[in-house]
Amino acid sequence: MKKKNRVLFAALLVFLLTGCGKTAVEKTTIVILKDGSIEHTIVEDFGEESVDALKNMMSEKAALYNNGNSAQGAGVTVDEVEVGEGVVKVVMTYPDAASFDGFMNMDVMEVDPALRAPFFYGTVEEAYAEGFDLEIELHSAEDDGVLQGKEDILSMGKNGIIIYDNEMNLGAPVQITAQYKPIYISENVTVAGKNAVEISGKEQLAYILLNG
């Protein structure tokens, strides 16, 4: 079923654009660090005059989220906003995957929770307990091996898994890097390095099963 158009975090940036292009000098990236925190670098083609407004908006949004989620400990931070040749790079840090998911979906949840674009990082067992569909096919990142359906995937229940809806990045290519190597991936994911994958399109959830 084709997904509905969603009001997402990226849409908040639209009013700042003075001419957004399709090509950026580098891809938006999500890096999952060893302690489970996440560094998110958003790269977009913006007009330079939007930088101050963007920085203020992001800082205000982070403060709003942190005030409403103080029980989660360390908050979301805006680490860097810089511009070069019309390209704006925003670097943000999140204490964990749940905070990343919550922050990125903060506005859409107020409109319609059913339109949430999820991000999950945890074990396969935890993903199943949270209700993610594991009746899927995952292909080996190295050979012709296949995990076919829930039982195959749950047999690797202690392994880490990343589940990502690229509606969050409006379908534009995004690179995800973790501390562990991807061993099985869904068809909309390609290996982009030792511990990195690339996702494009937004019709299906992306699944990355890790070796740890």
PyMOL commands that place a pseudoatom at each C-alpha (Angstrom):
pseudoatom trace, name=CA, resn=MET, resi=1, chain=A, elem=C, hetatm=0, pos=[0.000, 0.000, 0.000]
pseudoatom trace, name=CA, resn=LYS, resi=2, chain=A, elem=C, hetatm=0, pos=[1.359, 3.366, -0.951]
pseudoatom trace, name=CA, resn=LYS, resi=3, chain=A, elem=C, hetatm=0, pos=[2.059, 5.550, 2.068]
pseudoatom trace, name=CA, resn=LYS, resi=4, chain=A, elem=C, hetatm=0, pos=[0.342, 8.835, 2.644]
pseudoatom trace, name=CA, resn=ASN, resi=5, chain=A, elem=C, hetatm=0, pos=[2.315, 12.024, 2.397]
pseudoatom trace, name=CA, resn=ARG, resi=6, chain=A, elem=C, hetatm=0, pos=[3.568, 12.884, 5.857]
pseudoatom trace, name=CA, resn=VAL, resi=7, chain=A, elem=C, hetatm=0, pos=[4.191, 16.060, 7.784]
pseudoatom trace, name=CA, resn=LEU, resi=8, chain=A, elem=C, hetatm=0, pos=[7.747, 15.343, 8.893]
pseudoatom trace, name=CA, resn=PHE, resi=9, chain=A, elem=C, hetatm=0, pos=[10.618, 17.072, 10.565]
pseudoatom trace, name=CA, resn=ALA, resi=10, chain=A, elem=C, hetatm=0, pos=[12.198, 17.872, 7.210]
pseudoatom trace, name=CA, resn=ALA, resi=11, chain=A, elem=C, hetatm=0, pos=[9.059, 19.748, 6.203]
pseudoatom trace, name=CA, resn=LEU, resi=12, chain=A, elem=C, hetatm=0, pos=[9.752, 22.247, 8.972]
pseudoatom trace, name=CA, resn=LEU, resi=13, chain=A, elem=C, hetatm=0, pos=[12.734, 23.413, 6.979]
pseudoatom trace, name=CA, resn=VAL, resi=14, chain=A, elem=C, hetatm=0, pos=[10.722, 24.296, 3.893]
pseudoatom trace, name=CA, resn=PHE, resi=15, chain=A, elem=C, hetatm=0, pos=[9.789, 27.799, 5.010]
pseudoatom trace, name=CA, resn=LEU, resi=16, chain=A, elem=C, hetatm=0, pos=[13.499, 28.597, 5.295]
pseudoatom trace, name=CA, resn=LEU, resi=17, chain=A, elem=C, hetatm=0, pos=[14.377, 27.579, 1.783]
pseudoatom trace, name=CA, resn=THR, resi=18, chain=A, elem=C, hetatm=0, pos=[15.242, 30.196, -0.755]
pseudoatom trace, name=CA, resn=GLY, resi=19, chain=A, elem=C, hetatm=0, pos=[15.668, 27.639, -3.495]
pseudoatom trace, name=CA, resn=CYS, resi=20, chain=A, elem=C, hetatm=0, pos=[16.217, 24.074, -2.410]
pseudoatom trace, name=CA, resn=GLY, resi=21, chain=A, elem=C, hetatm=0, pos=[17.961, 21.859, -4.952]
pseudoatom trace, name=CA, resn=LYS, resi=22, chain=A, elem=C, hetatm=0, pos=[18.020, 18.086, -5.292]
pseudoatom trace, name=CA, resn=THR, resi=23, chain=A, elem=C, hetatm=0, pos=[21.784, 17.681, -5.020]
pseudoatom trace, name=CA, resn=ALA, resi=24, chain=A, elem=C, hetatm=0, pos=[23.949, 18.222, -1.975]
pseudoatom trace, name=CA, resn=VAL, resi=25, chain=A, elem=C, hetatm=0, pos=[27.716, 17.966, -1.652]
pseudoatom trace, name=CA, resn=GLU, resi=26, chain=A, elem=C, hetatm=0, pos=[27.338, 14.998, 0.700]
pseudoatom trace, name=CA, resn=LYS, resi=27, chain=A, elem=C, hetatm=0, pos=[24.596, 12.760, 1.996]
pseudoatom trace, name=CA, resn=THR, resi=28, chain=A, elem=C, hetatm=0, pos=[22.617, 13.088, 5.164]
pseudoatom trace, name=CA, resn=THR, resi=29, chain=A, elem=C, hetatm=0, pos=[24.060, 10.578, 7.626]
pseudoatom trace, name=CA, resn=ILE, resi=30, chain=A, elem=C, hetatm=0, pos=[23.000, 8.794, 10.809]
pseudoatom trace, name=CA, resn=VAL, resi=31, chain=A, elem=C, hetatm=0, pos=[25.821, 7.417, 12.949]
pseudoatom trace, name=CA, resn=ILE, resi=32, chain=A, elem=C, hetatm=0, pos=[24.997, 5.065, 15.829]
pseudoatom trace, name=CA, resn=LEU, resi=33, chain=A, elem=C, hetatm=0, pos=[27.835, 5.376, 18.330]
pseudoatom trace, name=CA, resn=LYS, resi=34, chain=A, elem=C, hetatm=0, pos=[29.187, 2.713, 20.687]
pseudoatom trace, name=CA, resn=ASP, resi=35, chain=A, elem=C, hetatm=0, pos=[27.174, 3.986, 23.657]
pseudoatom trace, name=CA, resn=GLY, resi=36, chain=A, elem=C, hetatm=0, pos=[23.945, 3.951, 21.641]
pseudoatom trace, name=CA, resn=SER, resi=37, chain=A, elem=C, hetatm=0, pos=[23.816, 7.711, 21.132]
pseudoatom trace, name=CA, resn=ILE, resi=38, chain=A, elem=C, hetatm=0, pos=[23.206, 9.001, 17.634]
pseudoatom trace, name=CA, resn=GLU, resi=39, chain=A, elem=C, hetatm=0, pos=[24.901, 11.705, 15.606]
pseudoatom trace, name=CA, resn=HIS, resi=40, chain=A, elem=C, hetatm=0, pos=[22.684, 12.981, 12.807]
pseudoatom trace, name=CA, resn=THR, resi=41, chain=A, elem=C, hetatm=0, pos=[24.109, 15.185, 10.072]
pseudoatom trace, name=CA, resn=ILE, resi=42, chain=A, elem=C, hetatm=0, pos=[21.489, 16.793, 7.855]
pseudoatom trace, name=CA, resn=VAL, resi=43, chain=A, elem=C, hetatm=0, pos=[22.836, 18.143, 4.567]
pseudoatom trace, name=CA, resn=GLU, resi=44, chain=A, elem=C, hetatm=0, pos=[20.597, 20.282, 2.395]
pseudoatom trace, name=CA, resn=ASP, resi=45, chain=A, elem=C, hetatm=0, pos=[20.955, 22.865, -0.355]
pseudoatom trace, name=CA, resn=PHE, resi=46, chain=A, elem=C, hetatm=0, pos=[19.714, 26.105, 1.217]
pseudoatom trace, name=CA, resn=GLY, resi=47, chain=A, elem=C, hetatm=0, pos=[20.059, 29.817, 0.642]
pseudoatom trace, name=CA, resn=GLU, resi=48, chain=A, elem=C, hetatm=0, pos=[22.720, 31.249, 2.948]
pseudoatom trace, name=CA, resn=GLU, resi=49, chain=A, elem=C, hetatm=0, pos=[20.379, 33.842, 4.441]
pseudoatom trace, name=CA, resn=SER, resi=50, chain=A, elem=C, hetatm=0, pos=[18.382, 31.007, 6.052]
pseudoatom trace, name=CA, resn=VAL, resi=51, chain=A, elem=C, hetatm=0, pos=[21.198, 29.860, 8.359]
pseudoatom trace, name=CA, resn=ASP, resi=52, chain=A, elem=C, hetatm=0, pos=[20.442, 32.028, 11.399]
pseudoatom trace, name=CA, resn=ALA, resi=53, chain=A, elem=C, hetatm=0, pos=[16.742, 31.273, 11.184]
pseudoatom trace, name=CA, resn=LEU, resi=54, chain=A, elem=C, hetatm=0, pos=[17.478, 27.577, 10.833]
pseudoatom trace, name=CA, resn=LYS, resi=55, chain=A, elem=C, hetatm=0, pos=[19.850, 27.552, 13.804]
pseudoatom trace, name=CA, resn=ASN, resi=56, chain=A, elem=C, hetatm=0, pos=[17.340, 29.366, 16.008]
pseudoatom trace, name=CA, resn=MET, resi=57, chain=A, elem=C, hetatm=0, pos=[14.498, 27.105, 14.927]
pseudoatom trace, name=CA, resn=MET, resi=58, chain=A, elem=C, hetatm=0, pos=[16.480, 23.922, 15.577]
pseudoatom trace, name=CA, resn=SER, resi=59, chain=A, elem=C, hetatm=0, pos=[17.647, 25.115, 18.986]
pseudoatom trace, name=CA, resn=GLU, resi=60, chain=A, elem=C, hetatm=0, pos=[14.110, 26.072, 19.986]
pseudoatom trace, name=CA, resn=LYS, resi=61, chain=A, elem=C, hetatm=0, pos=[12.776, 22.729, 18.766]
pseudoatom trace, name=CA, resn=ALA, resi=62, chain=A, elem=C, hetatm=0, pos=[15.453, 20.810, 20.702]
pseudoatom trace, name=CA, resn=ALA, resi=63, chain=A, elem=C, hetatm=0, pos=[14.677, 22.767, 23.857]
pseudoatom trace, name=CA, resn=LEU, resi=64, chain=A, elem=C, hetatm=0, pos=[10.959, 22.081, 23.441]
pseudoatom trace, name=CA, resn=TYR, resi=65, chain=A, elem=C, hetatm=0, pos=[11.576, 18.369, 23.018]
pseudoatom trace, name=CA, resn=ASN, resi=66, chain=A, elem=C, hetatm=0, pos=[13.979, 18.201, 25.973]
pseudoatom trace, name=CA, resn=ASN, resi=67, chain=A, elem=C, hetatm=0, pos=[11.550, 20.041, 28.252]
pseudoatom trace, name=CA, resn=GLY, resi=68, chain=A, elem=C, hetatm=0, pos=[8.885, 17.507, 27.456]
pseudoatom trace, name=CA, resn=ASN, resi=69, chain=A, elem=C, hetatm=0, pos=[11.167, 14.509, 27.848]
pseudoatom trace, name=CA, resn=SER, resi=70, chain=A, elem=C, hetatm=0, pos=[13.357, 15.405, 30.826]
pseudoatom trace, name=CA, resn=ALA, resi=71, chain=A, elem=C, hetatm=0, pos=[12.955, 11.924, 32.340]
pseudoatom trace, name=CA, resn=GLN, resi=72, chain=A, elem=C, hetatm=0, pos=[15.023, 10.464, 29.523]
pseudoatom trace, name=CA, resn=GLY, resi=73, chain=A, elem=C, hetatm=0, pos=[18.241, 11.986, 30.858]
pseudoatom trace, name=CA, resn=ALA, resi=74, chain=A, elem=C, hetatm=0, pos=[20.653, 13.646, 28.441]
pseudoatom trace, name=CA, resn=GLY, resi=75, chain=A, elem=C, hetatm=0, pos=[18.854, 15.734, 25.884]
pseudoatom trace, name=CA, resn=VAL, resi=76, chain=A, elem=C, hetatm=0, pos=[18.945, 16.404, 22.171]
pseudoatom trace, name=CA, resn=THR, resi=77, chain=A, elem=C, hetatm=0, pos=[21.618, 18.926, 21.216]
pseudoatom trace, name=CA, resn=VAL, resi=78, chain=A, elem=C, hetatm=0, pos=[22.283, 21.060, 18.143]
pseudoatom trace, name=CA, resn=ASP, resi=79, chain=A, elem=C, hetatm=0, pos=[26.065, 20.780, 17.800]
pseudoatom trace, name=CA, resn=GLU, resi=80, chain=A, elem=C, hetatm=0, pos=[26.785, 22.611, 14.586]
pseudoatom trace, name=CA, resn=VAL, resi=81, chain=A, elem=C, hetatm=0, pos=[25.139, 24.642, 11.846]
pseudoatom trace, name=CA, resn=GLU, resi=82, chain=A, elem=C, hetatm=0, pos=[27.405, 25.721, 9.037]
pseudoatom trace, name=CA, resn=VAL, resi=83, chain=A, elem=C, hetatm=0, pos=[27.055, 26.896, 5.465]
pseudoatom trace, name=CA, resn=GLY, resi=84, chain=A, elem=C, hetatm=0, pos=[29.300, 26.606, 2.456]
pseudoatom trace, name=CA, resn=GLU, resi=85, chain=A, elem=C, hetatm=0, pos=[28.451, 27.448, -1.142]
pseudoatom trace, name=CA, resn=GLY, resi=86, chain=A, elem=C, hetatm=0, pos=[24.736, 27.428, -0.422]
pseudoatom trace, name=CA, resn=VAL, resi=87, chain=A, elem=C, hetatm=0, pos=[24.798, 24.068, 1.359]
pseudoatom trace, name=CA, resn=VAL, resi=88, chain=A, elem=C, hetatm=0, pos=[23.768, 23.964, 4.998]
pseudoatom trace, name=CA, resn=LYS, resi=89, chain=A, elem=C, hetatm=0, pos=[24.955, 21.211, 7.316]
pseudoatom trace, name=CA, resn=VAL, resi=90, chain=A, elem=C, hetatm=0, pos=[23.217, 20.668, 10.660]
pseudoatom trace, name=CA, resn=VAL, resi=91, chain=A, elem=C, hetatm=0, pos=[24.826, 18.261, 13.140]
pseudoatom trace, name=CA, resn=MET, resi=92, chain=A, elem=C, hetatm=0, pos=[22.693, 17.017, 16.031]
pseudoatom trace, name=CA, resn=THR, resi=93, chain=A, elem=C, hetatm=0, pos=[23.226, 14.467, 18.806]
pseudoatom trace, name=CA, resn=TYR, resi=94, chain=A, elem=C, hetatm=0, pos=[20.580, 12.292, 20.435]
pseudoatom trace, name=CA, resn=PRO, resi=95, chain=A, elem=C, hetatm=0, pos=[21.129, 10.227, 23.600]
pseudoatom trace, name=CA, resn=ASP, resi=96, chain=A, elem=C, hetatm=0, pos=[19.530, 7.118, 22.099]
pseudoatom trace, name=CA, resn=ALA, resi=97, chain=A, elem=C, hetatm=0, pos=[17.421, 5.766, 19.248]
pseudoatom trace, name=CA, resn=ALA, resi=98, chain=A, elem=C, hetatm=0, pos=[14.154, 6.476, 21.060]
pseudoatom trace, name=CA, resn=SER, resi=99, chain=A, elem=C, hetatm=0, pos=[15.082, 10.164, 21.359]
pseudoatom trace, name=CA, resn=PHE, resi=100, chain=A, elem=C, hetatm=0, pos=[15.977, 10.321, 17.683]
pseudoatom trace, name=CA, resn=ASP, resi=101, chain=A, elem=C, hetatm=0, pos=[12.667, 8.743, 16.750]
pseudoatom trace, name=CA, resn=GLY, resi=102, chain=A, elem=C, hetatm=0, pos=[10.769, 10.985, 19.148]
pseudoatom trace, name=CA, resn=PHE, resi=103, chain=A, elem=C, hetatm=0, pos=[12.397, 14.221, 18.052]
pseudoatom trace, name=CA, resn=MET, resi=104, chain=A, elem=C, hetatm=0, pos=[12.117, 13.526, 14.340]
pseudoatom trace, name=CA, resn=ASN, resi=105, chain=A, elem=C, hetatm=0, pos=[8.435, 12.602, 14.717]
pseudoatom trace, name=CA, resn=MET, resi=106, chain=A, elem=C, hetatm=0, pos=[7.548, 15.276, 17.273]
pseudoatom trace, name=CA, resn=ASP, resi=107, chain=A, elem=C, hetatm=0, pos=[5.421, 17.353, 14.913]
pseudoatom trace, name=CA, resn=VAL, resi=108, chain=A, elem=C, hetatm=0, pos=[3.786, 14.578, 12.943]
pseudoatom trace, name=CA, resn=MET, resi=109, chain=A, elem=C, hetatm=0, pos=[2.656, 12.892, 16.173]
pseudoatom trace, name=CA, resn=GLU, resi=110, chain=A, elem=C, hetatm=0, pos=[0.609, 16.000, 16.937]
pseudoatom trace, name=CA, resn=VAL, resi=111, chain=A, elem=C, hetatm=0, pos=[-1.084, 15.734, 13.537]
pseudoatom trace, name=CA, resn=ASP, resi=112, chain=A, elem=C, hetatm=0, pos=[-1.642, 11.973, 13.253]
pseudoatom trace, name=CA, resn=PRO, resi=113, chain=A, elem=C, hetatm=0, pos=[0.386, 9.310, 15.124]
pseudoatom trace, name=CA, resn=ALA, resi=114, chain=A, elem=C, hetatm=0, pos=[-0.400, 6.847, 12.329]
pseudoatom trace, name=CA, resn=LEU, resi=115, chain=A, elem=C, hetatm=0, pos=[1.893, 8.861, 10.052]
pseudoatom trace, name=CA, resn=ARG, resi=116, chain=A, elem=C, hetatm=0, pos=[4.948, 8.370, 12.271]
pseudoatom trace, name=CA, resn=ALA, resi=117, chain=A, elem=C, hetatm=0, pos=[8.121, 7.460, 10.345]
pseudoatom trace, name=CA, resn=PRO, resi=118, chain=A, elem=C, hetatm=0, pos=[9.899, 5.102, 12.758]
pseudoatom trace, name=CA, resn=PHE, resi=119, chain=A, elem=C, hetatm=0, pos=[13.537, 4.659, 13.593]
pseudoatom trace, name=CA, resn=PHE, resi=120, chain=A, elem=C, hetatm=0, pos=[14.519, 1.683, 15.734]
pseudoatom trace, name=CA, resn=TYR, resi=121, chain=A, elem=C, hetatm=0, pos=[17.843, 0.368, 16.997]
pseudoatom trace, name=CA, resn=GLY, resi=122, chain=A, elem=C, hetatm=0, pos=[17.945, -2.547, 19.406]
pseudoatom trace, name=CA, resn=THR, resi=123, chain=A, elem=C, hetatm=0, pos=[17.832, -6.339, 19.318]
pseudoatom trace, name=CA, resn=VAL, resi=124, chain=A, elem=C, hetatm=0, pos=[15.634, -8.373, 17.008]
pseudoatom trace, name=CA, resn=GLU, resi=125, chain=A, elem=C, hetatm=0, pos=[13.698, -9.581, 20.051]
pseudoatom trace, name=CA, resn=GLU, resi=126, chain=A, elem=C, hetatm=0, pos=[13.077, -6.002, 21.167]
pseudoatom trace, name=CA, resn=ALA, resi=127, chain=A, elem=C, hetatm=0, pos=[11.920, -5.007, 17.683]
pseudoatom trace, name=CA, resn=TYR, resi=128, chain=A, elem=C, hetatm=0, pos=[9.453, -7.897, 17.665]
pseudoatom trace, name=CA, resn=ALA, resi=129, chain=A, elem=C, hetatm=0, pos=[8.191, -6.963, 21.137]
pseudoatom trace, name=CA, resn=GLU, resi=130, chain=A, elem=C, hetatm=0, pos=[7.569, -3.411, 19.894]
pseudoatom trace, name=CA, resn=GLY, resi=131, chain=A, elem=C, hetatm=0, pos=[5.384, -4.727, 17.100]
pseudoatom trace, name=CA, resn=PHE, resi=132, chain=A, elem=C, hetatm=0, pos=[7.616, -4.367, 14.042]
pseudoatom trace, name=CA, resn=ASP, resi=133, chain=A, elem=C, hetatm=0, pos=[6.706, -6.692, 11.199]
pseudoatom trace, name=CA, resn=LEU, resi=134, chain=A, elem=C, hetatm=0, pos=[9.354, -9.403, 10.831]
pseudoatom trace, name=CA, resn=GLU, resi=135, chain=A, elem=C, hetatm=0, pos=[7.448, -11.423, 8.247]
pseudoatom trace, name=CA, resn=ILE, resi=136, chain=A, elem=C, hetatm=0, pos=[9.905, -10.147, 5.653]
pseudoatom trace, name=CA, resn=GLU, resi=137, chain=A, elem=C, hetatm=0, pos=[12.786, -11.328, 3.505]
pseudoatom trace, name=CA, resn=LEU, resi=138, chain=A, elem=C, hetatm=0, pos=[16.343, -10.218, 4.235]
pseudoatom trace, name=CA, resn=HIS, resi=139, chain=A, elem=C, hetatm=0, pos=[19.269, -10.906, 1.924]
pseudoatom trace, name=CA, resn=SER, resi=140, chain=A, elem=C, hetatm=0, pos=[22.849, -11.537, 2.963]
pseudoatom trace, name=CA, resn=ALA, resi=141, chain=A, elem=C, hetatm=0, pos=[25.119, -8.530, 2.611]
pseudoatom trace, name=CA, resn=GLU, resi=142, chain=A, elem=C, hetatm=0, pos=[27.927, -10.834, 1.442]
pseudoatom trace, name=CA, resn=ASP, resi=143, chain=A, elem=C, hetatm=0, pos=[26.498, -13.823, -0.470]
pseudoatom trace, name=CA, resn=ASP, resi=144, chain=A, elem=C, hetatm=0, pos=[23.262, -15.427, -1.679]
pseudoatom trace, name=CA, resn=GLY, resi=145, chain=A, elem=C, hetatm=0, pos=[21.964, -16.259, 1.796]
pseudoatom trace, name=CA, resn=VAL, resi=146, chain=A, elem=C, hetatm=0, pos=[18.402, -15.327, 2.709]
pseudoatom trace, name=CA, resn=LEU, resi=147, chain=A, elem=C, hetatm=0, pos=[16.426, -15.022, 5.925]
pseudoatom trace, name=CA, resn=GLN, resi=148, chain=A, elem=C, hetatm=0, pos=[12.845, -15.810, 4.991]
pseudoatom trace, name=CA, resn=GLY, resi=149, chain=A, elem=C, hetatm=0, pos=[10.193, -14.663, 7.413]
pseudoatom trace, name=CA, resn=LYS, resi=150, chain=A, elem=C, hetatm=0, pos=[9.710, -14.162, 11.121]
pseudoatom trace, name=CA, resn=GLU, resi=151, chain=A, elem=C, hetatm=0, pos=[11.045, -17.498, 12.349]
pseudoatom trace, name=CA, resn=ASP, resi=152, chain=A, elem=C, hetatm=0, pos=[14.362, -17.130, 10.510]
pseudoatom trace, name=CA, resn=ILE, resi=153, chain=A, elem=C, hetatm=0, pos=[14.844, -13.598, 11.759]
pseudoatom trace, name=CA, resn=LEU, resi=154, chain=A, elem=C, hetatm=0, pos=[13.812, -14.370, 15.345]
pseudoatom trace, name=CA, resn=SER, resi=155, chain=A, elem=C, hetatm=0, pos=[16.405, -17.160, 15.373]
pseudoatom trace, name=CA, resn=MET, resi=156, chain=A, elem=C, hetatm=0, pos=[18.897, -14.279, 15.498]
pseudoatom trace, name=CA, resn=GLY, resi=157, chain=A, elem=C, hetatm=0, pos=[16.971, -12.567, 18.276]
pseudoatom trace, name=CA, resn=LYS, resi=158, chain=A, elem=C, hetatm=0, pos=[20.024, -11.322, 20.210]
pseudoatom trace, name=CA, resn=ASN, resi=159, chain=A, elem=C, hetatm=0, pos=[21.511, -9.582, 17.180]
pseudoatom trace, name=CA, resn=GLY, resi=160, chain=A, elem=C, hetatm=0, pos=[21.113, -5.872, 16.725]
pseudoatom trace, name=CA, resn=ILE, resi=161, chain=A, elem=C, hetatm=0, pos=[18.781, -4.539, 14.062]
pseudoatom trace, name=CA, resn=ILE, resi=162, chain=A, elem=C, hetatm=0, pos=[18.145, -1.101, 12.587]
pseudoatom trace, name=CA, resn=ILE, resi=163, chain=A, elem=C, hetatm=0, pos=[14.686, -0.341, 11.215]
pseudoatom trace, name=CA, resn=TYR, resi=164, chain=A, elem=C, hetatm=0, pos=[14.282, 2.942, 9.380]
pseudoatom trace, name=CA, resn=ASP, resi=165, chain=A, elem=C, hetatm=0, pos=[11.518, 4.663, 7.454]
pseudoatom trace, name=CA, resn=ASN, resi=166, chain=A, elem=C, hetatm=0, pos=[13.095, 6.966, 4.878]
pseudoatom trace, name=CA, resn=GLU, resi=167, chain=A, elem=C, hetatm=0, pos=[9.964, 9.107, 4.802]
pseudoatom trace, name=CA, resn=MET, resi=168, chain=A, elem=C, hetatm=0, pos=[11.949, 10.751, 7.594]
pseudoatom trace, name=CA, resn=ASN, resi=169, chain=A, elem=C, hetatm=0, pos=[14.387, 12.034, 4.958]
pseudoatom trace, name=CA, resn=LEU, resi=170, chain=A, elem=C, hetatm=0, pos=[11.654, 12.492, 2.327]
pseudoatom trace, name=CA, resn=GLY, resi=171, chain=A, elem=C, hetatm=0, pos=[13.094, 9.630, 0.283]
pseudoatom trace, name=CA, resn=ALA, resi=172, chain=A, elem=C, hetatm=0, pos=[16.452, 11.289, -0.385]
pseudoatom trace, name=CA, resn=PRO, resi=173, chain=A, elem=C, hetatm=0, pos=[19.523, 9.032, 0.032]
pseudoatom trace, name=CA, resn=VAL, resi=174, chain=A, elem=C, hetatm=0, pos=[20.733, 8.634, 3.593]
pseudoatom trace, name=CA, resn=GLN, resi=175, chain=A, elem=C, hetatm=0, pos=[23.710, 6.721, 4.961]
pseudoatom trace, name=CA, resn=ILE, resi=176, chain=A, elem=C, hetatm=0, pos=[23.556, 4.841, 8.267]
pseudoatom trace, name=CA, resn=THR, resi=177, chain=A, elem=C, hetatm=0, pos=[26.668, 3.694, 10.100]
pseudoatom trace, name=CA, resn=ALA, resi=178, chain=A, elem=C, hetatm=0, pos=[26.771, 1.471, 13.193]
pseudoatom trace, name=CA, resn=GLN, resi=179, chain=A, elem=C, hetatm=0, pos=[29.459, -0.127, 15.322]
pseudoatom trace, name=CA, resn=TYR, resi=180, chain=A, elem=C, hetatm=0, pos=[28.647, -3.557, 13.899]
pseudoatom trace, name=CA, resn=LYS, resi=181, chain=A, elem=C, hetatm=0, pos=[28.791, -4.912, 10.382]
pseudoatom trace, name=CA, resn=PRO, resi=182, chain=A, elem=C, hetatm=0, pos=[25.531, -5.363, 8.421]
pseudoatom trace, name=CA, resn=ILE, resi=183, chain=A, elem=C, hetatm=0, pos=[25.004, -9.057, 7.645]
pseudoatom trace, name=CA, resn=TYR, resi=184, chain=A, elem=C, hetatm=0, pos=[21.426, -9.135, 6.300]
pseudoatom trace, name=CA, resn=ILE, resi=185, chain=A, elem=C, hetatm=0, pos=[19.580, -6.260, 4.634]
pseudoatom trace, name=CA, resn=SER, resi=186, chain=A, elem=C, hetatm=0, pos=[16.243, -5.572, 2.985]
pseudoatom trace, name=CA, resn=GLU, resi=187, chain=A, elem=C, hetatm=0, pos=[16.068, -4.986, -0.760]
pseudoatom trace, name=CA, resn=ASN, resi=188, chain=A, elem=C, hetatm=0, pos=[15.980, -1.193, -0.421]
pseudoatom trace, name=CA, resn=VAL, resi=189, chain=A, elem=C, hetatm=0, pos=[19.359, -1.143, 1.355]
pseudoatom trace, name=CA, resn=THR, resi=190, chain=A, elem=C, hetatm=0, pos=[22.851, -1.305, -0.174]
pseudoatom trace, name=CA, resn=VAL, resi=191, chain=A, elem=C, hetatm=0, pos=[26.178, -1.796, 1.559]
pseudoatom trace, name=CA, resn=ALA, resi=192, chain=A, elem=C, hetatm=0, pos=[28.200, 1.437, 1.466]
pseudoatom trace, name=CA, resn=GLY, resi=193, chain=A, elem=C, hetatm=0, pos=[31.258, 0.482, 3.531]
pseudoatom trace, name=CA, resn=LYS, resi=194, chain=A, elem=C, hetatm=0, pos=[32.502, -1.811, 6.300]
pseudoatom trace, name=CA, resn=ASN, resi=195, chain=A, elem=C, hetatm=0, pos=[29.789, -0.802, 8.784]
pseudoatom trace, name=CA, resn=ALA, resi=196, chain=A, elem=C, hetatm=0, pos=[27.746, 1.480, 6.563]
pseudoatom trace, name=CA, resn=VAL, resi=197, chain=A, elem=C, hetatm=0, pos=[24.648, 1.154, 4.415]
pseudoatom trace, name=CA, resn=GLU, resi=198, chain=A, elem=C, hetatm=0, pos=[22.772, 3.501, 2.125]
pseudoatom trace, name=CA, resn=ILE, resi=199, chain=A, elem=C, hetatm=0, pos=[19.007, 3.802, 1.834]
pseudoatom trace, name=CA, resn=SER, resi=200, chain=A, elem=C, hetatm=0, pos=[17.004, 5.605, -0.817]
pseudoatom trace, name=CA, resn=GLY, resi=201, chain=A, elem=C, hetatm=0, pos=[13.331, 5.738, -1.667]
pseudoatom trace, name=CA, resn=LYS, resi=202, chain=A, elem=C, hetatm=0, pos=[10.527, 5.670, 0.867]
pseudoatom trace, name=CA, resn=GLU, resi=203, chain=A, elem=C, hetatm=0, pos=[8.029, 3.002, -0.131]
pseudoatom trace, name=CA, resn=GLN, resi=204, chain=A, elem=C, hetatm=0, pos=[9.120, 0.385, 2.429]
pseudoatom trace, name=CA, resn=LEU, resi=205, chain=A, elem=C, hetatm=0, pos=[10.813, 0.189, 5.790]
pseudoatom trace, name=CA, resn=ALA, resi=206, chain=A, elem=C, hetatm=0, pos=[14.555, -0.492, 5.620]
pseudoatom trace, name=CA, resn=TYR, resi=207, chain=A, elem=C, hetatm=0, pos=[15.905, -3.364, 7.758]
pseudoatom trace, name=CA, resn=ILE, resi=208, chain=A, elem=C, hetatm=0, pos=[19.579, -3.845, 8.608]
pseudoatom trace, name=CA, resn=LEU, resi=209, chain=A, elem=C, hetatm=0, pos=[20.479, -6.911, 10.694]
pseudoatom trace, name=CA, resn=LEU, resi=210, chain=A, elem=C, hetatm=0, pos=[23.873, -6.566, 12.360]
pseudoatom trace, name=CA, resn=ASN, resi=211, chain=A, elem=C, hetatm=0, pos=[26.530, -9.084, 13.376]
pseudoatom trace, name=CA, resn=GLY, resi=212, chain=A, elem=C, hetatm=0, pos=[26.462, -8.001, 16.993]
for i in range(1, 212): cmd.bond("trace and resi %d" % i, "trace and resi %d" % (i + 1))
show_as sticks, trace
zoom trace
